[in-house]
């Protein structure tokens, strides 16, 4: 019930509406999740889908168990209120009796949403603080008010000037003719002038206050906008490990352009006042500089693993592109920098750590998409200078980045601005054999780095729950499936990385290190945990995607668990599991009769990518007559018939004869397919 422990802590911080949406009171109240937490998490829900009508009996069995367990807990509960409520909930759940699959899918979705909530980092900027079009529109209206006040002041000033002229025109006749200076016309003019002077002064005060309010509001909107730009970059970073990412920059470009326009109008209003207001002028200049320098975005990142002498591309976008002053073209330059240089971007650049070919591109405006981009189409790293390595650190652990920079002038601004932006971290390799280890460095960096970190700092250890969430996200994204790794897969993966095959408790809070992930080889194996996991992922992506997505592959499962679930099944029952003895293999574990009349469990020699390129998994399953039912009890020809190709005729007109024999030096309890006599290597138990 590890998942529920985390969720019960998180629920205290979630809005009431979110909790109700997650646990619908009328269908699956939170009490069900609480009282049946351990039992719920020990069942397999991930396989349920509304279109899989063959799963209806399995879903009905789980529904009946849920109702029965709720009734038992209710009867044992000393609290009469809880007892009555649980009994009512159990009666309400009977509504799913006609549609048990709907119940199974509902619980599946609830558990998936929980996992997403648990794995979502709490460190991201708060979405309500992001700017919206309403924020900017309100700011624009305030600027219009400033302009309107200025126009009214201008009219009042003109009227005041006119009245003063009239008053001065009356001063001569009064002095020459000895007229009473208090006569009605003179008095009226004096009063009117005083009123106009008062009105102008009041409006000037109001204008200043509104100007200051606009600058404050602009500052707030821009701060939120820049937070959103950082969040966009963060989401782009997380997309590497399969997190969802909306790459649409158009709304952010609109906000940038609007804020630039507002800044220009406010600077103009300050100039029209006629007397300097240093405080506001300095703030607007600073805001302008920050906006111009923050609007450079790496829209399409370079590959995060780059092989020297190989071509790659990347695209940099400038969100204020339409405001760039016409004339001299803007040329962006790319250079490669190391971790130390990335930490000191504001200082004088150090030594050149690498040589890039085709490292300049012109900023060009696309009128149809309204985007302004510089595309580096054929860039290449000719050579790289590496830093001194620490201890056992390998070249595939060293991180670099591409730094893009240029000088740009914005229409309406006198001075050019120096702008720059760095890419996500990249690992530079010189040989394809380094690719897997380099990718491990990138995965760890993307998964466990924090926003606004010092480049490119990552923790050395993380809780297993974070590691597992990363593996699940990467696996489903890479395979392009909605079928997640389940709790059995999770537990076996934890047992493997920690080398604790007998550990039955919760691994969630145990810390896993970078060394355990991809530095130390697994016990008794010549490869690391990541190399093994990535091999399975690649095999599934290329040859097993549909099998996995339809829930036909059990996946990651240990020998002990395998024996536990198969020991009471009939002969011929089998399941598909990923090999734990070699990289990128899938094996068939099945129940067969032993020599003494009992049962034994056998594992067929794993099929690799090469094997499955020669003959598909479906056809191989069809070929093996000794396996008849997919665990728990699905006839194999019903389940896999969609994967069968046309029968291949043998010389005698039937299927190619296949039997099993042992193979020396393979996974314990394995056998290999061969057209020979059956000599199985058993790994069984007496019935």
ChimeraX attribute file (.defattr): number of C-alpha atoms within 10 A of each C-alpha:
attribute: neighborCount
match mode: 1-to-1
recipient: residues
	/A:1	14
	/A:2	15
	/A:3	18
	/A:4	20
	/A:5	12
	/A:6	15
	/A:7	14
	/A:8	12
	/A:9	10
	/A:10	13
	/A:11	13
	/A:12	10
	/A:13	9
	/A:14	10
	/A:15	9
	/A:16	11
	/A:17	9
	/A:18	11
	/A:19	16
	/A:20	14
	/A:21	10
	/A:22	18
	/A:23	19
	/A:24	14
	/A:25	14
	/A:26	10
	/A:27	16
	/A:28	20
	/A:29	16
	/A:30	14
	/A:31	16
	/A:32	20
	/A:33	19
	/A:34	14
	/A:35	15
	/A:36	16
	/A:37	16
	/A:38	15
	/A:39	13
	/A:40	19
	/A:41	18
	/A:42	12
	/A:43	12
	/A:44	14
	/A:45	22
	/A:46	20
	/A:47	18
	/A:48	26
	/A:49	19
	/A:50	15
	/A:51	9
	/A:52	11
	/A:53	11
	/A:54	14
	/A:55	16
	/A:56	20
	/A:57	12
	/A:58	13
	/A:59	22
	/A:60	20
	/A:61	11
	/A:62	20
	/A:63	20
	/A:64	17
	/A:65	13
	/A:66	18
	/A:67	19
	/A:68	13
	/A:69	17
	/A:70	23
	/A:71	20
	/A:72	14
	/A:73	16
	/A:74	23
	/A:75	16
	/A:76	10
	/A:77	14
	/A:78	10
	/A:79	10
	/A:80	11
	/A:81	10
	/A:82	15
	/A:83	19
	/A:84	14
	/A:85	13
	/A:86	24
	/A:87	17
	/A:88	14
	/A:89	22
	/A:90	20
	/A:91	13
	/A:92	14
	/A:93	17
	/A:94	15
	/A:95	12
	/A:96	16
	/A:97	14
	/A:98	10
	/A:99	14
	/A:100	23
	/A:101	26
	/A:102	18
	/A:103	25
	/A:104	25
	/A:105	18
	/A:106	20
	/A:107	19
	/A:108	17
	/A:109	16
	/A:110	17
	/A:111	20
	/A:112	16
	/A:113	13
	/A:114	17
	/A:115	17
	/A:116	14
	/A:117	15
	/A:118	18
	/A:119	16
	/A:120	13
	/A:121	12
	/A:122	9
	/A:123	8
	/A:124	14
	/A:125	14
	/A:126	12
	/A:127	11
	/A:128	8
	/A:129	14
	/A:130	19
	/A:131	20
	/A:132	15
	/A:133	12
	/A:134	9
	/A:135	15
	/A:136	19
	/A:137	13
	/A:138	13
	/A:139	22
	/A:140	19
	/A:141	12
	/A:142	18
	/A:143	22
	/A:144	14
	/A:145	16
	/A:146	22
	/A:147	18
	/A:148	13
	/A:149	17
	/A:150	18
	/A:151	12
	/A:152	14
	/A:153	20
	/A:154	13
	/A:155	13
	/A:156	17
	/A:157	16
	/A:158	12
	/A:159	15
	/A:160	19
	/A:161	14
	/A:162	13
	/A:163	17
	/A:164	16
	/A:165	11
	/A:166	13
	/A:167	18
	/A:168	12
	/A:169	11
	/A:170	16
	/A:171	13
	/A:172	12
	/A:173	11
	/A:174	14
	/A:175	11
	/A:176	8
	/A:177	8
	/A:178	9
	/A:179	13
	/A:180	10
	/A:181	13
	/A:182	10
	/A:183	10
	/A:184	10
	/A:185	12
	/A:186	18
	/A:187	13
	/A:188	13
	/A:189	16
	/A:190	16
	/A:191	12
	/A:192	16
	/A:193	19
	/A:194	13
	/A:195	13
	/A:196	19
	/A:197	15
	/A:198	12
	/A:199	15
	/A:200	19
	/A:201	13
	/A:202	13
	/A:203	17
	/A:204	16
	/A:205	12
	/A:206	14
	/A:207	21
	/A:208	17
	/A:209	13
	/A:210	17
	/A:211	22
	/A:212	15
	/A:213	15
	/A:214	23
	/A:215	23
	/A:216	16
	/A:217	17
	/A:218	23
	/A:219	18
	/A:220	16
	/A:221	21
	/A:222	23
	/A:223	18
	/A:224	20
	/A:225	22
	/A:226	20
	/A:227	19
	/A:228	19
	/A:229	20
	/A:230	18
	/A:231	18
	/A:232	19
	/A:233	20
	/A:234	19
	/A:235	18
	/A:236	22
	/A:237	21
	/A:238	20
	/A:239	19
	/A:240	20
	/A:241	24
	/A:242	19
	/A:243	18
	/A:244	13
	/A:245	15
	/A:246	9
	/A:247	13
	/A:248	10
	/A:249	15
	/A:250	13
	/A:251	11
	/A:252	19
	/A:253	21
	/A:254	14
	/A:255	22
	/A:256	21
	/A:257	19
	/A:258	18
	/A:259	23
	/A:260	21
	/A:261	14
	/A:262	21
	/A:263	22
	/A:264	18
	/A:265	17
	/A:266	23
	/A:267	18
	/A:268	12
	/A:269	17
	/A:270	19
	/A:271	13
	/A:272	11
	/A:273	13
	/A:274	8
	/A:275	8
	/A:276	11
	/A:277	12
	/A:278	10
	/A:279	9
	/A:280	18
	/A:281	16
	/A:282	12
	/A:283	14
	/A:284	21
	/A:285	15
	/A:286	12
	/A:287	20
	/A:288	18
	/A:289	15
	/A:290	15
	/A:291	22
	/A:292	20
	/A:293	18
	/A:294	20
	/A:295	22
	/A:296	22
	/A:297	24
	/A:298	21
	/A:299	20
	/A:300	15
	/A:301	19
	/A:302	20
	/A:303	16
	/A:304	21
	/A:305	21
	/A:306	21
	/A:307	20
	/A:308	17
	/A:309	15
	/A:310	12
	/A:311	15
	/A:312	15
	/A:313	14
	/A:314	18
	/A:315	16
	/A:316	22
	/A:317	22
	/A:318	24
	/A:319	25
	/A:320	23
	/A:321	22
	/A:322	19
	/A:323	15
	/A:324	19
	/A:325	16
	/A:326	11
	/A:327	7
	/A:328	8
	/A:329	12
	/A:330	18
	/A:331	15
	/A:332	23
	/A:333	19
	/A:334	22
	/A:335	19
	/A:336	22
	/A:337	25
	/A:338	26
	/A:339	17
	/A:340	15
	/A:341	21
	/A:342	20
	/A:343	14
	/A:344	13
	/A:345	15
	/A:346	8
	/A:347	8
	/A:348	8
	/A:349	11
	/A:350	12
	/A:351	10
	/A:352	13
	/A:353	17
	/A:354	16
	/A:355	15
	/A:356	19
	/A:357	15
	/A:358	14
	/A:359	18
	/A:360	20
	/A:361	18
	/A:362	15
	/A:363	20
	/A:364	18
	/A:365	17
	/A:366	12
	/A:367	9
	/A:368	6
	/A:369	8
	/A:370	13
	/A:371	18
	/A:372	20
	/A:373	23
	/A:374	22
	/A:375	20
	/A:376	21
	/A:377	15
	/A:378	13
	/A:379	20
	/A:380	20
	/A:381	22
	/A:382	14
	/A:383	15
	/A:384	19
	/A:385	12
	/A:386	14
	/A:387	12
	/A:388	9
	/A:389	11
	/A:390	7
	/A:391	6
	/A:392	7
	/A:393	11
	/A:394	12
	/A:395	18
	/A:396	21
	/A:397	17
	/A:398	21
	/A:399	24
	/A:400	27
	/A:401	24
	/A:402	22
	/A:403	20
	/A:404	21
	/A:405	18
	/A:406	16
	/A:407	13
	/A:408	21
	/A:409	19
	/A:410	18
	/A:411	13
	/A:412	10
	/A:413	13
	/A:414	8
	/A:415	10
	/A:416	12
	/A:417	15
	/A:418	13
	/A:419	18
	/A:420	19
	/A:421	19
	/A:422	21
	/A:423	23
	/A:424	24
	/A:425	27
	/A:426	25
	/A:427	23
	/A:428	26
	/A:429	21
	/A:430	16
	/A:431	10
	/A:432	10
	/A:433	9
	/A:434	16
	/A:435	17
	/A:436	16
	/A:437	22
	/A:438	25
	/A:439	20
	/A:440	20
	/A:441	22
	/A:442	21
	/A:443	19
	/A:444	20
	/A:445	22
	/A:446	22
	/A:447	25
	/A:448	19
	/A:449	18
	/A:450	17
	/A:451	13
	/A:452	8
	/A:453	10
	/A:454	14
	/A:455	19
	/A:456	19
	/A:457	12
	/A:458	17
	/A:459	12
	/A:460	12
	/A:461	16
	/A:462	18
	/A:463	14
	/A:464	22
	/A:465	23
	/A:466	20
	/A:467	21
	/A:468	19
	/A:469	20
	/A:470	21
	/A:471	23
	/A:472	20
	/A:473	22
	/A:474	21
	/A:475	25
	/A:476	21
	/A:477	19
	/A:478	18
	/A:479	21
	/A:480	15
	/A:481	15
	/A:482	14
	/A:483	18
	/A:484	18
	/A:485	20
	/A:486	20
	/A:487	17
	/A:488	19
	/A:489	18
	/A:490	21
	/A:491	21
	/A:492	22
	/A:493	22
	/A:494	23
	/A:495	18
	/A:496	19
	/A:497	22
	/A:498	21
	/A:499	14
	/A:500	11
	/A:501	17
	/A:502	9
	/A:503	13
	/A:504	10
	/A:505	8
	/A:506	14
	/A:507	18
	/A:508	19
	/A:509	12
	/A:510	14
	/A:511	15
	/A:512	21
	/A:513	18
	/A:514	16
	/A:515	13
	/A:516	18
	/A:517	22
	/A:518	22
	/A:519	19
	/A:520	14
	/A:521	18
	/A:522	21
	/A:523	13
	/A:524	7
	/A:525	13
	/A:526	13
	/A:527	17
	/A:528	21
	/A:529	23
	/A:530	22
	/A:531	23
	/A:532	22
	/A:533	20
	/A:534	21
	/A:535	19
	/A:536	25
	/A:537	22
	/A:538	18
	/A:539	23
	/A:540	26
	/A:541	19
	/A:542	13
	/A:543	17
	/A:544	22
	/A:545	20
	/A:546	17
	/A:547	18
	/A:548	22
	/A:549	18
	/A:550	16
	/A:551	15
	/A:552	18
	/A:553	21
	/A:554	17
	/A:555	22
	/A:556	23
	/A:557	21
	/A:558	22
	/A:559	14
	/A:560	10
	/A:561	13
	/A:562	15
	/A:563	18
	/A:564	11
	/A:565	11
	/A:566	20
	/A:567	20
	/A:568	12
	/A:569	18
	/A:570	18
	/A:571	20
	/A:572	22
	/A:573	25
	/A:574	27
	/A:575	22
	/A:576	21
	/A:577	21
	/A:578	25
	/A:579	25
	/A:580	22
	/A:581	17
	/A:582	19
	/A:583	24
	/A:584	23
	/A:585	23
	/A:586	27
	/A:587	24
	/A:588	21
	/A:589	26
	/A:590	28
	/A:591	25
	/A:592	21
	/A:593	16
	/A:594	16
	/A:595	9
	/A:596	8
	/A:597	9
	/A:598	12
	/A:599	22
	/A:600	23
	/A:601	26
	/A:602	22
	/A:603	25
	/A:604	24
	/A:605	24
	/A:606	25
	/A:607	23
	/A:608	19
	/A:609	20
	/A:610	11
	/A:611	13
	/A:612	19
	/A:613	12
	/A:614	8
	/A:615	13
	/A:616	17
	/A:617	21
	/A:618	20
	/A:619	18
	/A:620	15
	/A:621	18
	/A:622	20
	/A:623	17
	/A:624	15
	/A:625	11
	/A:626	18
	/A:627	21
	/A:628	21
	/A:629	21
	/A:630	21
	/A:631	21
	/A:632	13
	/A:633	13
	/A:634	15
	/A:635	15
	/A:636	19
	/A:637	16
	/A:638	10
	/A:639	16
	/A:640	18
	/A:641	12
	/A:642	9
	/A:643	16
	/A:644	15
	/A:645	12
	/A:646	7
	/A:647	12
	/A:648	11
	/A:649	10
	/A:650	10
	/A:651	8
	/A:652	8
	/A:653	8
	/A:654	10
	/A:655	13
	/A:656	15
	/A:657	13
	/A:658	17
	/A:659	19
	/A:660	21
	/A:661	20
	/A:662	19
	/A:663	18
	/A:664	11
	/A:665	7
	/A:666	15
	/A:667	17
	/A:668	15
	/A:669	20
	/A:670	25
	/A:671	27
	/A:672	22
	/A:673	19
	/A:674	13
	/A:675	12
	/A:676	11
	/A:677	10
	/A:678	15
	/A:679	13
	/A:680	18
	/A:681	21
	/A:682	18
	/A:683	15
	/A:684	18
	/A:685	12
	/A:686	12
	/A:687	12
